[in-house]
Amino acid sequence: MKIEINPNFPIKNCKTCGTRPVIEQTKDRWIILCPNPNCRNAVSDKLVNVTEWNKQNP
């Protein structure tokens, strides 16, 4: 299940396609990923790692 991020939350758009990321929860991980199916830009961690996403998407 993909969860949209609140528009007031400061997170950078995908550097590849410019789309705002979404959050997905798996059994043991939180993934911030681009919702565009052609784009494979994602950050996975035990916590929602917005800092790492923003580093990868300047």
PyMOL commands that set and color helices and strands:
alter all, ss='L'
color gray80, all
select helices_A, chain A and resi 50-56
alter helices_A, ss='H'
color red, helices_A
select strands_A, chain A and resi 2-4+22-25+30-33+42-45
alter strands_A, ss='S'
color yellow, strands_A
deselect
rebuild
show_as cartoon
